[in-house]
Amino acid sequence: MKKIVYLFLLMFTVFFSYAQQEKIENIGQYFDSNFKPSPFFTYYYKDIDNNFIPFIGNWIYQNGNQTFILTLWKVEKVPGYPNNPPKYYIDKLRGHYKLVQNYGQPNEQLIYTSQMNIGNSTMPLETIVMGNQPIEPYKMSGFVYDITGVVNPAYPLGVKGQLSMEINPVNLNTAQWKVILPMGMRGSDEPSTFTIPTNITLTKVNQ
């Protein structure tokens, strides 16, 4: 009996020690259904190929005297689960958007922005644009929440849109931005009319 208990404790110790070891994998592995992670490691799905880099920075679209501005950045090693320790870590592409009038002029005026607090709290919304990681060069997909219209209290993040952004490989300073309603069932009172642009060509203005 003592031998069985000892063997069990030894196996548990080995398993636990391996589970604490971090193993770095290309972020594409996280989205590859053929990749089978081992329970012996805590994985970090990293942007090894730097596919995020072309997206990072400020992008604009001008329509008359109004300018839509998108700002994207990379957040490294985000915990995959709120567990302690987490099941895995992953790099993420995040951002915010805003619409301004008379962009860059002394009389510039903010029309709307996704940078706001949650409800009446002082806690900011961390992310409105959530990129499902560009795992191939110049292509990113994810979701964007249009909080610019009249907000239904039942849907505090506004209209949920399925986002795709594809950078022109011939001209890396331009990208196509498209937003559509996601597939699937929707609540009868769920907002579905976008205020933010849904099909535009963005131009990168800086890094």
Sequence and secondary structure as in RCSB ss.txt:
>XXXX:A:sequence
MKKIVYLFLLMFTVFFSYAQQEKIENIGQYFDSNFKPSPFFTYYYKDIDNNFIPFIGNWIYQNGNQTFILTLWKV
EKVPGYPNNPPKYYIDKLRGHYKLVQNYGQPNEQLIYTSQMNIGNSTMPLETIVMGNQPIEPYKMSGFVYDITGV
VNPAYPLGVKGQLSMEINPVNLNTAQWKVILPMGMRGSDEPSTFTIPTNITLTKVNQ
>XXXX:A:secstr
 HHHHHHHHHHHHHHHHHHTSEEEEEGGGGG TT    TTSEEEEE TT TTGGG EEEEEEETTEEEEEEEEEE
EEEESSSSSS SEEEEEEEEEEEEEESTTSTT EEEEES  BSTTSS B   SEEE    BTTEEEEEEEE SS 
  TTSTT EEEEEEEEE SS TTEEEEEEE  SS   TT      S SEEEEEEEE 
